[in-house]
Amino acid sequence: MRRPSTAFPVHPEAPAAIESRALGTLDYIRASIESSSSLDVPGMAGIVMGSIGILAAIVVSLPRWAPHWLAIWLAAAAVAFVLGGALVARQIVSRGRTRYLGPARKFLLCLCPALLAGVVLTVVFATSGMMGAIPGMWLLLYGCAVLSASSVTAAGIARLICAMGALFVALGSMTFALPPAAHTAMLGLGFGVLHIFFGILIGRATHGG
């Protein structure tokens, strides 16, 4: 006897296809949430800021300009901050302004408090005759700022930025124990060499090269 044909055939592979599409959708949503809550800092910003740091260290090491080291480093810091910020802003615009405004705001909120503390302490130390403590304080507080900001950077570079911040903290702590003659070298090593080195690493991590 022939069995009656089924009017609605069953396709066992259908649930698997639906499940696969659902998982793909969830992965997309998860990736979108992660990318919208973190900031991808360009490696070129570190390279540019590091180049300015090395240039400042070279100028300050010249006998003619050594007495003006504080003004030179402050000018270099201002230029580096503006250029580095411009590179970050350009990347935000190129990747979608609305999407990255939140992460950029969080990044600044993490970065700026320690930097503002550095500005205040620079004035306090300079007016109190504690000039020798300024280089170590700069390196230390900048490292703290970078460590804090690393918490809102993209997952692929967060560890690199965290490592850079930790090295700045270590350099700052060491600088307090060194004589003033070594301070320019420590500042150049931190704001120059470390920025360039980690800028290259970040560039490779973000571009896969």
N, CA, C and O of each residue as an XYZ file, in Angstrom:
836
protein
N       0.823     -1.199      0.000
C       0.000      0.000      0.000
C       0.867      1.264      0.000
O       1.830      1.365      0.761
N       0.507      2.246     -0.881
C       1.270      3.492     -0.926
C       0.893      4.411      0.209
O      -0.282      4.587      0.530
N       1.905      4.988      0.808
C       1.630      5.955      1.873
C       1.267      7.297      1.253
O       1.853      7.703      0.249
N       0.327      7.963      1.835
C      -0.060      9.272      1.273
C       1.084     10.273      1.382
O       1.806     10.305      2.379
N       1.235     11.080      0.352
C       2.326     12.070      0.345
C       2.033     13.186      1.339
O       0.878     13.535      1.584
N       3.070     13.721      1.889
C       2.916     14.802      2.867
C       2.712     16.123      2.156
O       3.471     16.472      1.252
N       1.707     16.848      2.554
C       1.402     18.126      1.883
C       2.463     19.169      2.159
O       2.774     19.991      1.297
N       3.031     19.140      3.382
C       4.040     20.130      3.754
C       5.318     19.406      4.132
O       5.468     18.985      5.279
N       6.244     19.249      3.195
C       7.460     18.496      3.480
C       8.299     19.190      4.536
O       8.335     20.418      4.613
N       8.968     18.391      5.344
C       9.817     18.908      6.415
C      11.240     19.032      5.902
O      11.752     18.119      5.255
N      11.888     20.171      6.190
C      13.269     20.390      5.787
C      14.119     20.498      7.039
O      14.147     21.552      7.673
N      14.813     19.429      7.408
C      15.570     19.463      8.667
C      16.660     20.504      8.702
O      17.102     20.914      9.775
N      17.107     20.942      7.509
C      18.210     21.910      7.523
C      17.734     23.327      7.805
O      18.562     24.204      8.055
N      16.429     23.582      7.773
C      15.920     24.933      7.976
C      16.269     25.518      9.342
O      16.742     26.653      9.404
N      16.050     24.774     10.461
C      16.415     25.352     11.763
C      17.876     25.725     11.864
O      18.228     26.737     12.470
N      18.734     24.901     11.264
C      20.159     25.208     11.311
C      20.465     26.502     10.583
O      21.305     27.287     11.023
N      19.764     26.731      9.436
C      19.994     27.965      8.685
C      19.534     29.177      9.478
O      20.208     30.206      9.508
N      18.365     29.044     10.127
C      17.853     30.152     10.943
C      18.791     30.438     12.107
O      19.086     31.592     12.416
N      19.256     29.366     12.748
C      20.185     29.544     13.870
C      21.473     30.207     13.409
O      22.006     31.066     14.110
N      21.978     29.828     12.254
C      23.209     30.415     11.727
C      23.029     31.896     11.467
O      23.899     32.703     11.793
N      21.876     32.256     10.869
C      21.622     33.676     10.608
C      21.481     34.459     11.909
O      21.939     35.597     12.010
N      20.850     33.848     12.893
C      20.687     34.526     14.179
C      22.025     34.772     14.858
O      22.271     35.848     15.402
N      22.893     33.753     14.819
C      24.221     33.918     15.422
C      25.018     34.985     14.686
O      25.727     35.777     15.307
N      24.901     35.005     13.360
C      25.599     36.030     12.591
C      25.107     37.414     12.941
O      25.895     38.355     13.038
N      23.785     37.544     13.134
C      23.217     38.836     13.525
C      23.700     39.257     14.902
O      24.028     40.424     15.116
N      23.746     38.313     15.841
C      24.228     38.624     17.186
C      25.691     39.036     17.169
O      26.084     39.964     17.875
N      26.500     38.350     16.366
C      27.913     38.718     16.247
C      28.052     40.131     15.706
O      28.891     40.905     16.167
N      27.222     40.460     14.725
C      27.277     41.804     14.142
C      26.896     42.861     15.175
O      27.552     43.896     15.294
N      25.812     42.582     15.928
C      25.373     43.528     16.958
C      26.453     43.710     18.020
O      26.736     44.828     18.451
N      27.066     42.566     18.444
C      28.114     42.636     19.454
C      29.313     43.443     18.958
O      29.856     44.268     19.693
N      29.721     43.208     17.719
C      30.852     43.946     17.157
C      30.530     45.428     17.026
O      31.392     46.278     17.249
N      29.275     45.741     16.660
C      28.878     47.143     16.528
C      28.905     47.857     17.868
O      29.342     49.003     17.964
N      28.430     47.164     18.911
C      28.433     47.766     20.254
C      29.857     48.010     20.734
O      30.158     49.066     21.289
N      30.743     47.019     20.518
C      32.129     47.167     20.950
C      32.821     48.301     20.208
O      33.540     49.093     20.817
N      32.609     48.385     18.898
C      33.281     49.429     18.120
C      32.739     50.814     18.433
O      33.472     51.800     18.360
N      31.441     50.894     18.786
C      30.848     52.196     19.082
C      31.191     52.683     20.478
O      30.959     53.851     20.788
N      31.736     51.828     21.327
C      32.074     52.231     22.692
C      33.579     52.360     22.907
O      34.024     52.565     24.036
N      34.363     52.243     21.844
C      35.816     52.357     21.956
C      36.355     53.230     20.842
O      35.721     53.399     19.800
N      37.537     53.782     21.078
C      38.154     54.700     20.128
C      39.403     54.068     19.539
O      40.248     53.540     20.262
N      39.510     54.128     18.229
C      40.670     53.576     17.532
C      41.674     54.702     17.287
O      41.519     55.473     16.340
N      42.693     54.802     18.127
C      43.679     55.885     18.032
C      44.656     55.586     16.900
O      45.206     54.485     16.855
N      44.894     56.526     15.982
C      45.812     56.272     14.870
C      47.265     56.238     15.329
O      47.684     57.050     16.154
N      48.027     55.294     14.788
C      49.434     55.200     15.133
C      50.228     56.411     14.682
O      51.233     56.762     15.299
N      49.779     57.062     13.594
C      50.491     58.239     13.092
C      50.508     59.365     14.110
O      51.443     60.165     14.129
N      49.485     59.439     14.961
C      49.471     60.478     15.998
C      50.652     60.302     16.940
O      51.305     61.279     17.307
N      50.931     59.066     17.332
C      52.082     58.816     18.193
C      53.396     59.124     17.517
O      54.315     59.652     18.143
N      53.491     58.793     16.229
C      54.734     59.055     15.486
C      54.995     60.554     15.386
O      56.121     61.010     15.586
N      53.951     61.315     15.077
C      54.098     62.765     14.965
C      54.467     63.385     16.316
O      55.367     64.221     16.395
N      53.776     62.975     17.366
C      54.070     63.509     18.701
C      55.472     63.115     19.153
O      56.169     63.908     19.786
N      55.884     61.897     18.830
C      57.232     61.462     19.178
C      58.307     62.231     18.441
O      59.357     62.538     19.006
N      58.052     62.544     17.185
C      59.020     63.323     16.402
C      59.202     64.712     17.009
O      60.317     65.232     17.067
N      58.102     65.304     17.458
C      58.189     66.613     18.113
C      58.961     66.498     19.426
O      59.743     67.386     19.767
N      58.744     65.405     20.165
C      59.469     65.197     21.413
C      60.964     65.058     21.208
O      61.755     65.616     21.969
N      61.353     64.318     20.184
C      62.785     64.157     19.895
C      63.398     65.484     19.476
O      64.510     65.815     19.888
N      62.675     66.245     18.659
C      63.171     67.558     18.241
C      63.361     68.476     19.444
O      64.357     69.194     19.530
N      62.403     68.453     20.372
C      62.529     69.287     21.572
C      63.731     68.867     22.406
O      64.452     69.717     22.927
N      63.952     67.553     22.536
C      65.098     67.067     23.309
C      66.413     67.497     22.678
O      67.360     67.844     23.384
N      66.474     67.475     21.349
C      67.698     67.904     20.651
C      67.956     69.384     20.880
O      69.085     69.786     21.164
N      66.904     70.200     20.755
C      67.066     71.647     20.927
C      67.490     71.975     22.362
O      68.383     72.795     22.573
N      66.856     71.339     23.338
C      67.178     71.614     24.742
C      68.595     71.167     25.089
O      69.227     71.748     25.972
N      69.094     70.154     24.412
C      70.445     69.668     24.704
C      71.534     70.614     24.219
O      72.693     70.476     24.610
N      71.174     71.572     23.373
C      72.144     72.555     22.905
C      72.389     73.592     24.006
O      71.436     74.088     24.607
N      73.647     73.921     24.275
C      73.953     74.851     25.374
C      73.221     76.179     25.268
O      72.833     76.765     26.278
N      73.036     76.647     24.051
C      72.389     77.956     23.870
C      70.942     77.953     24.355
O      70.454     78.952     24.885
N      70.261     76.818     24.170
C      68.846     76.747     24.483
C      68.547     76.032     25.799
O      67.398     76.017     26.241
N      69.533     75.456     26.412
C      69.323     74.709     27.654
C      68.649     75.527     28.757
O      67.787     74.995     29.457
N      69.014     76.818     28.940
C      68.344     77.596     30.006
C      66.844     77.786     29.766
O      66.106     78.104     30.698
N      66.394     77.597     28.539
C      64.984     77.810     28.203
C      64.238     76.481     28.054
O      63.240     76.404     27.338
N      64.719     75.450     28.724
C      64.167     74.116     28.515
C      62.679     74.029     28.849
O      61.930     73.328     28.169
N      62.248     74.738     29.894
C      60.851     74.649     30.291
C      59.937     75.215     29.205
O      58.939     74.592     28.842
N      60.275     76.387     28.691
C      59.461     77.007     27.646
C      59.459     76.160     26.374
O      58.433     76.040     25.704
N      60.611     75.574     26.046
C      60.701     74.756     24.834
C      59.837     73.507     24.952
O      59.118     73.158     24.015
N      59.902     72.843     26.082
C      59.100     71.629     26.269
C      57.610     71.949     26.336
O      56.792     71.173     25.842
N      57.247     73.071     26.934
C      55.830     73.453     26.977
C      55.309     73.762     25.578
O      54.191     73.384     25.229
N      56.129     74.458     24.772
C      55.730     74.741     23.391
C      55.606     73.452     22.592
O      54.671     73.289     21.808
N      56.554     72.534     22.791
C      56.502     71.252     22.084
C      55.266     70.458     22.488
O      54.630     69.822     21.648
N      54.927     70.494     23.776
C      53.744     69.776     24.256
C      52.473     70.340     23.633
O      51.574     69.588     23.255
N      52.400     71.671     23.525
C      51.214     72.293     22.932
C      51.070     71.909     21.465
O      49.979     71.567     21.009
N      52.176     71.966     20.730
C      52.132     71.605     19.304
C      51.780     70.128     19.126
O      50.971     69.776     18.267
N      52.387     69.274     19.937
C      52.111     67.839     19.843
C      50.658     67.533     20.173
O      50.037     66.691     19.525
N      50.113     68.210     21.173
C      48.716     67.981     21.561
C      47.773     68.387     20.432
O      46.805     67.684     20.143
N      48.057     69.521     19.797
C      47.194     70.007     18.712
C      47.271     69.081     17.502
O      46.243     68.698     16.943
N      48.491     68.721     17.097
C      48.640     67.869     15.920
C      48.107     66.459     16.170
O      47.431     65.883     15.317
N      48.418     65.905     17.354
C      47.895     64.582     17.685
C      46.379     64.578     17.743
O      45.736     63.650     17.252
N      45.804     65.618     18.345
C      44.351     65.722     18.397
C      43.729     65.869     17.024
O      42.654     65.331     16.761
N      44.412     66.604     16.138
C      43.897     66.775     14.778
C      43.876     65.447     14.023
O      42.943     65.181     13.265
N      44.897     64.614     14.224
C      44.926     63.314     13.563
C      43.836     62.393     14.087
O      43.219     61.656     13.318
N      43.596     62.431     15.386
C      42.507     61.633     15.955
C      41.164     62.127     15.438
O      40.300     61.324     15.084
N      40.983     63.454     15.392
C      39.725     64.025     14.904
C      39.494     63.669     13.442
O      38.367     63.376     13.043
N      40.554     63.693     12.646
C      40.408     63.342     11.231
C      39.946     61.900     11.074
O      39.124     61.598     10.209
N      40.476     61.011     11.910
C      40.058     59.613     11.828
C      38.606     59.454     12.262
O      37.862     58.667     11.677
N      38.199     60.207     13.294
C      36.808     60.144     13.747
C      35.867     60.568     12.626
O      34.846     59.923     12.388
N      36.215     61.662     11.935
C      35.377     62.155     10.847
C      35.318     61.151      9.704
O      34.253     60.917      9.132
N      36.461     60.558      9.371
C      36.505     59.625      8.244
C      35.743     58.334      8.517
O      35.290     57.678      7.579
N      35.593     57.960      9.786
C      34.928     56.704     10.121
C      33.502     56.878     10.621
O      32.854     55.904     11.006
N      33.018     58.094     10.618
C      31.637     58.319     11.049
C      31.577     59.144     12.298
O      31.858     58.652     13.391
N      31.210     60.409     12.149
C      31.270     61.353     13.262
C      30.368     60.938     14.425
O      30.810     60.910     15.573
N      29.117     60.619     14.134
C      28.171     60.298     15.193
C      28.588     59.063     15.962
O      28.449     59.005     17.184
N      29.100     58.078     15.246
C      29.453     56.803     15.869
C      30.569     56.950     16.885
O      30.583     56.242     17.892
N      31.520     57.872     16.637
C      32.711     57.955     17.478
C      32.708     59.140     18.440
O      33.679     59.326     19.174
N      31.652     59.943     18.459
C      31.637     61.082     19.378
C      31.643     60.623     20.826
O      32.349     61.198     21.654
N      30.866     59.594     21.142
C      30.831     59.071     22.507
C      32.168     58.574     22.990
O      32.630     58.997     24.049
N      32.819     57.673     22.237
C      34.149     57.203     22.637
C      35.178     58.324     22.739
O      36.026     58.306     23.631
N      35.110     59.304     21.826
C      36.066     60.420     21.873
C      35.877     61.236     23.150
O      36.849     61.674     23.766
N      34.617     61.436     23.539
C      34.338     62.176     24.769
C      34.864     61.412     25.987
O      35.457     62.009     26.886
N      34.651     60.112     26.015
C      35.150     59.293     27.121
C      36.676     59.311     27.160
O      37.275     59.369     28.234
N      37.306     59.261     25.977
C      38.762     59.281     25.891
C      39.316     60.560     26.511
O      40.272     60.517     27.284
N      38.718     61.691     26.173
C      39.178     62.970     26.717
C      38.936     63.055     28.221
O      39.770     63.583     28.957
N      37.799     62.536     28.677
C      37.510     62.557     30.109
C      38.504     61.710     30.899
O      38.810     62.018     32.050
N      39.003     60.652     30.285
C      40.012     59.820     30.942
C      41.400     60.445     30.868
O      42.192     60.327     31.802
N      41.688     61.110     29.753
C      43.034     61.629     29.504
C      43.303     62.958     30.200
O      44.384     63.168     30.751
N      42.320     63.853     30.175
C      42.576     65.241     30.560
C      42.802     65.509     32.050
O      43.617     66.374     32.370
N      42.128     64.820     32.983
C      42.346     65.165     34.395
C      43.810     65.104     34.830
O      44.297     66.024     35.488
N      44.507     64.039     34.473
C      45.926     63.941     34.844
C      46.756     64.998     34.131
O      47.714     65.520     34.701
N      46.398     65.320     32.882
C      47.135     66.355     32.155
C      46.916     67.724     32.785
O      47.857     68.511     32.892
N      45.699     68.016     33.201
C      45.425     69.283     33.880
C      46.150     69.353     35.221
O      46.625     70.414     35.625
N      46.230     68.218     35.902
C      46.998     68.181     37.155
C      48.468     68.491     36.880
O      49.132     69.154     37.678
N      48.968     68.006     35.746
C      50.348     68.303     35.369
C      50.568     69.779     35.116
O      51.610     70.323     35.479
N      49.588     70.440     34.492
C      49.698     71.882     34.248
C      49.756     72.647     35.566
O      50.590     73.535     35.744
N      48.864     72.296     36.486
C      48.824     72.979     37.785
C      50.120     72.756     38.556
O      50.679     73.698     39.118
N      50.603     71.509     38.585
C      51.832     71.214     39.320
C      53.050     71.847     38.663
O      54.018     72.182     39.346
N      53.013     72.013     37.355
C      54.121     72.703     36.685
C      54.236     74.134     37.188
O      55.334     74.609     37.478
N      53.117     74.811     37.290
C      53.124     76.184     37.806
C      53.581     76.203     39.260
O      54.380     77.052     39.653
N      53.077     75.273     40.052
C      53.445     75.223     41.474
C      54.935     74.955     41.643
O      55.606     75.647     42.409
N      55.451     73.969     40.944
C      56.871     73.624     41.072
C      57.769     74.747     40.546
O      58.804     75.052     41.138
N      57.363     75.358     39.429
C      58.196     76.419     38.842
C      58.261     77.641     39.744
O      59.311     78.274     39.853
N      57.164     77.974     40.383
C      57.147     79.152     41.263
C      57.706     78.851     42.646
O      57.983     79.769     43.417
N      57.873     77.583     42.962
C      58.397     77.207     44.279
C      59.872     76.818     44.229
O      60.433     76.376     45.232
N      60.495     76.981     43.072
C      61.903     76.635     42.936
C      62.163     75.140     42.887
O      63.261     74.693     43.218
N      61.163     74.352     42.475
C      61.329     72.897     42.394
C      61.377     72.442     40.930
O      60.711     71.482     40.539
N      62.166     73.142     40.148
C      62.239     72.856     38.713
C      62.709     71.434     38.427
O      62.294     70.826     37.440
N      63.573     70.908     39.288
C      64.117     69.578     39.046
C      63.084     68.472     39.161
O      63.321     67.359     38.691
N      61.941     68.755     39.778
C      60.902     67.733     39.926
C      59.926     67.714     38.752
O      59.110     66.799     38.642
N      60.003     68.712     37.876
C      59.023     68.818     36.794
C      59.135     67.692     35.767
O      58.107     67.107     35.426
N      60.322     67.352     35.253
C      60.384     66.282     34.245
C      59.811     64.954     34.726
O      59.055     64.308     34.000
N      60.161     64.542     35.937
C      59.629     63.299     36.468
C      58.123     63.362     36.632
O      57.425     62.385     36.360
N      57.615     64.509     37.078
C      56.176     64.684     37.258
C      55.453     64.611     35.914
O      54.391     63.997     35.814
N      56.025     65.237     34.879
C      55.421     65.172     33.547
C      55.284     63.731     33.065
O      54.208     63.305     32.646
N      56.370     63.000     33.127
C      56.356     61.618     32.656
C      55.382     60.760     33.461
O      54.644     59.949     32.902
N      55.391     60.948     34.766
C      54.530     60.146     35.637
C      53.049     60.409     35.370
O      52.266     59.474     35.195
N      52.670     61.692     35.341
C      51.256     62.012     35.151
C      50.789     61.717     33.730
O      49.635     61.343     33.521
N      51.673     61.883     32.759
C      51.288     61.525     31.392
C      51.054     60.023     31.289
O      50.124     59.577     30.618
N      51.899     59.247     31.956
C      51.698     57.798     31.967
C      50.375     57.432     32.614
O      49.675     56.542     32.131
N      50.022     58.112     33.708
C      48.729     57.854     34.360
C      47.574     58.213     33.430
O      46.571     57.502     33.384
N      47.712     59.313     32.690
C      46.669     59.719     31.755
C      46.490     58.679     30.652
O      45.364     58.327     30.299
N      47.600     58.193     30.113
C      47.532     57.197     29.041
C      46.947     55.885     29.554
O      46.146     55.253     28.865
N      47.336     55.476     30.748
C      46.775     54.257     31.335
C      45.263     54.377     31.489
O      44.531     53.435     31.186
N      44.799     55.514     31.950
C      43.364     55.717     32.114
C      42.646     55.708     30.771
O      41.578     55.110     30.639
N      43.230     56.373     29.772
C      42.593     56.452     28.453
C      42.594     55.117     27.727
O      41.763     54.898     26.846
N      43.506     54.224     28.077
C      43.564     52.927     27.404
C      42.301     52.108     27.618
O      42.014     51.197     26.841
N      41.542     52.423     28.668
C      40.337     51.653     28.970
C      39.221     51.900     27.969
O      38.272     51.118     27.908
N      39.308     52.972     27.180
C      38.254     53.266     26.207
C      38.768     53.198     24.772
O      38.097     53.668     23.853
N      39.934     52.625     24.574
C      40.452     52.459     23.222
C      40.050     51.093     22.673
O      39.633     50.207     23.419
N      40.182     50.942     21.370
C      39.768     49.708     20.708
C      40.542     48.520     21.256
O      41.695     48.648     21.668
N      39.885     47.352     21.254
C      40.475     46.153     21.859
C      41.809     45.782     21.231
O      42.693     45.268     21.917
N      41.965     46.031     19.952
C      43.194     45.632     19.274
C      44.419     46.421     19.674
O      45.544     45.959     19.482
N      44.217     47.624     20.237
C      45.360     48.469     20.609
C      45.376     48.810     22.089
O      46.312     49.460     22.554
N      44.367     48.390     22.843
C      44.276     48.766     24.259
C      45.494     48.299     25.042
O      46.013     49.030     25.885
N      45.951     47.082     24.764
C      47.117     46.561     25.494
C      48.373     47.349     25.167
O      49.201     47.589     26.045
N      48.524     47.754     23.910
C      49.697     48.542     23.522
C      49.696     49.888     24.235
O      50.724     50.313     24.762
N      48.560     50.554     24.255
C      48.470     51.851     24.915
C      48.666     51.713     26.415
O      49.293     52.563     27.046
N      48.131     50.646     26.982
C      48.328     50.391     28.413
C      49.808     50.168     28.722
O      50.319     50.674     29.722
N      50.493     49.414     27.868
C      51.923     49.161     28.065
C      52.719     50.455     27.949
O      53.660     50.677     28.712
N      52.347     51.311     26.996
C      53.039     52.583     26.849
C      52.848     53.444     28.096
O      53.800     54.057     28.579
N      51.625     53.490     28.616
C      51.381     54.256     29.833
C      52.181     53.749     31.012
O      52.700     54.535     31.803
N      52.283     52.433     31.130
C      53.043     51.850     32.237
C      54.528     52.207     32.126
O      55.183     52.460     33.137
N      55.053     52.227     30.911
C      56.460     52.594     30.717
C      56.702     54.064     31.038
O      57.749     54.419     31.578
N      55.742     54.914     30.709
C      55.865     56.332     31.073
C      55.896     56.486     32.600
O      56.686     57.265     33.132
N      55.046     55.752     33.288
C      55.039     55.798     34.754
C      56.393     55.346     35.303
O      56.924     55.957     36.230
N      56.945     54.281     34.733
C      58.246     53.786     35.188
C      59.343     54.814     34.918
O      60.200     55.045     35.771
N      59.319     55.428     33.740
C      60.327     56.446     33.422
C      60.222     57.640     34.369
O      61.231     58.163     34.841
N      58.986     58.063     34.640
C      58.807     59.188     35.553
C      59.331     58.884     36.941
O      59.979     59.726     37.564
N      59.055     57.690     37.424
C      59.542     57.297     38.755
C      61.064     57.265     38.791
O      61.669     57.674     39.782
N      61.685     56.784     37.723
C      63.147     56.746     37.648
C      63.742     58.145     37.569
O      64.796     58.413     38.145
N      63.056     59.044     36.847
C      63.594     60.390     36.639
C      63.738     61.156     37.947
O      64.659     61.960     38.093
N      62.843     60.919     38.898
C      62.943     61.605     40.192
C      64.263     61.289     40.900
O      64.766     62.101     41.677
N      64.821     60.100     40.627
C      66.043     59.680     41.310
C      67.307     60.046     40.535
O      68.415     59.811     41.017
N      67.155     60.620     39.341
C      68.310     60.941     38.504
C      68.694     62.409     38.642
O      67.859     63.240     39.000
N      69.950     62.732     38.360
C      70.384     64.135     38.415
C      69.784     64.932     37.266
O      69.386     64.352     36.256
N      69.711     66.258     37.403
C      69.119     67.102     36.357
C      69.765     66.928     34.989
O      69.106     67.121     33.967
N      71.041     66.568     34.955
C      71.726     66.403     33.674
C      71.104     65.294     32.824
O      71.252     65.291     31.602
N      70.417     64.364     33.462
C      69.817     63.247     32.727
C      68.351     63.477     32.385
O      67.738     62.645     31.716
N      67.786     64.578     32.826
C      66.353     64.791     32.631
C      65.965     64.963     31.168
O      64.927     64.460     30.739
N      66.794     65.673     30.396
C      66.476     65.861     28.979
C      66.443     64.533     28.243
O      65.569     64.295     27.410
N      67.403     63.669     28.557
C      67.432     62.348     27.920
C      66.197     61.536     28.286
O      65.649     60.833     27.436
N      65.753     61.621     29.530
C      64.568     60.876     29.951
C      63.307     61.411     29.279
O      62.433     60.643     28.876
N      63.222     62.728     29.163
C      62.073     63.309     28.469
C      62.072     62.920     26.993
O      61.025     62.606     26.427
N      63.252     62.943     26.378
C      63.338     62.525     24.978
C      63.010     61.055     24.801
O      62.375     60.669     23.820
N      63.444     60.231     25.752
C      63.146     58.801     25.686
C      61.649     58.551     25.813
O      61.089     57.707     25.114
N      61.007     59.291     26.710
C      59.573     59.094     26.916
C      58.740     59.715     25.818
O      58.092     59.007     25.047
N      58.751     61.040     25.742
C      57.885     61.743     24.797
C      58.336     61.604     23.352
O      57.568     61.873     22.428
N      59.585     61.181     23.155
C      60.064     60.969     21.801
C      60.044     59.518     21.371
O      59.234     59.118     20.535
N      60.941     58.732     21.946
C      61.141     57.353     21.503
C      59.918     56.476     21.771
O      59.492     55.728     20.891
N      59.354     56.557     22.966
C      58.198     55.711     23.285
C      57.014     56.022     22.382
O      56.321     55.111     21.927
N      56.779     57.303     22.121
C      55.673     57.658     21.240
C      55.861     57.073     19.845
O      54.930     56.506     19.273
N      57.060     57.209     19.303
C      57.307     56.701     17.951
C      57.222     55.183     17.917
O      56.602     54.611     17.021
N      57.840     54.533     18.888
C      57.849     53.064     18.917
C      56.436     52.500     18.991
O      56.070     51.614     18.218
N      55.648     53.018     19.924
C      54.287     52.493     20.067
C      53.380     52.993     18.944
O      52.399     52.331     18.604
N      53.696     54.155     18.365
C      52.936     54.599     17.201
C      53.086     53.631     16.039
O      52.118     53.332     15.340
N      54.297     53.145     15.838
C      54.532     52.146     14.782
C      53.790     50.855     15.086
O      53.154     50.284     14.200
N      53.864     50.386     16.334
C      53.172     49.154     16.707
C      51.657     49.284     16.552
O      50.993     48.358     16.085
N      51.116     50.436     16.944
C      49.676     50.658     16.821
C      49.276     50.716     15.359
O      48.237     50.181     14.974
N      50.104     51.371     14.537
C      49.813     51.426     13.112
C      49.775     50.046     12.483
O      48.906     49.762     11.659
N      50.705     49.191     12.862
C      50.706     47.830     12.344
C      49.498     47.035     12.827
O      48.921     46.242     12.082
N      49.125     47.260     14.086
C      47.992     46.510     14.649
C      46.677     46.917     13.994
O      45.805     46.076     13.777
N      46.531     48.207     13.677
C      45.265     48.668     13.118
C      45.172     48.433     11.625
O      44.070     48.343     11.085
N      46.311     48.331     10.942
C      46.292     48.115      9.502
C      46.685     46.698      9.109
O      46.677     46.343      7.931
N      47.028     45.898     10.105
C      47.375     44.500      9.825
C      48.669     44.326      9.088
O      48.900     43.299      8.451
N      49.531     45.341      9.172
C      50.796     45.256      8.446
C      51.975     45.308      9.359
O      53.115     45.247      8.898
